[in-house]
Amino acid sequence: MKLTPWFPGTEVPSRRGVYERAMHEMTFYSYWDGKQWWPGEVSPKAALEKYWMYSSIGVPRWVSQLWSWRGLLK
């Protein structure tokens, strides 16, 4: 899988989708909905499924908005 460079958490992606995030020494995948980050998971597919589940039942986001991130390239 090809990835973009890392961006600081103070910048936000221009497109909705799943991104890799970094928290200290750990990485995970999280969905960006254009306004906020959603809770993360161990794979891009699981992060997207978690977003669909949580957003459909109204679970508020609780993940830090300031962790660094990078995009997944095709």
Residue pairs with C-beta under 8 A, 6 or more apart in sequence:
1 72
1 73
2 72
2 73
2 74
3 20
3 70
3 71
3 72
3 73
4 70
4 71
4 72
4 73
5 70
6 22
6 68
6 69
6 70
7 13
7 68
7 69
7 70
8 68
9 64
9 65
9 66
9 67
9 68
9 69
10 66
12 32
13 19
13 32
13 69
13 71
15 32
16 31
16 32
16 33
16 34
17 31
17 32
17 71
17 72
18 29
18 30
18 31
18 32
18 44
18 47
18 48
18 72
19 29
19 30
19 31
19 32
19 69
19 70
19 71
19 72
20 27
20 28
20 29
20 69
20 70
20 71
20 72
21 27
21 28
21 29
21 30
21 37
21 40
21 67
21 68
21 69
22 67
22 68
22 69
23 64
23 67
28 40
28 41
28 42
28 47
29 40
29 41
29 42
29 43
29 44
29 46
29 47
30 37
30 38
30 39
30 40
30 41
30 47
30 63
30 69
31 37
31 38
31 47
31 48
31 50
31 51
32 38
32 69
33 51
33 55
36 61
36 65
37 61
37 63
37 64
37 65
37 67
38 47
38 50
38 51
38 54
38 55
38 61
38 63
39 50
39 54
39 61
39 62
39 63
40 47
40 50
40 63
41 47
41 49
41 50
44 72
